[in-house]
Amino acid sequence: MTDSVVIDLGREALLTVLLVAGPMLGLGLAVGLLVSILQATTQIQEQTLAFIPKIVAVLGAAVLFGPWMLRVMVDFSVRLLGNLHTFAG
């Protein structure tokens, strides 16, 4: 296995991780920002207030984007295992 193959494989793995985690992280970030703005405008400084909406948003994103995330991971795995013979020799 050459250096370029390892680098390409690592790049593709990182891209897959970013694609799979992106929707959940993005929605968690957006909900956290909205809750922070709400807390700042109403001057409610309860630290635990932001956790429940973020958890619900991430869970909702996992349910909504779950089939797509699974398809992306399965496609990556199929490509990885399909090209295993080229990596070994």
Helices and strands as residue ranges (DSSP letters): H 3-42, G 47-50, H 51-82, H 84-88
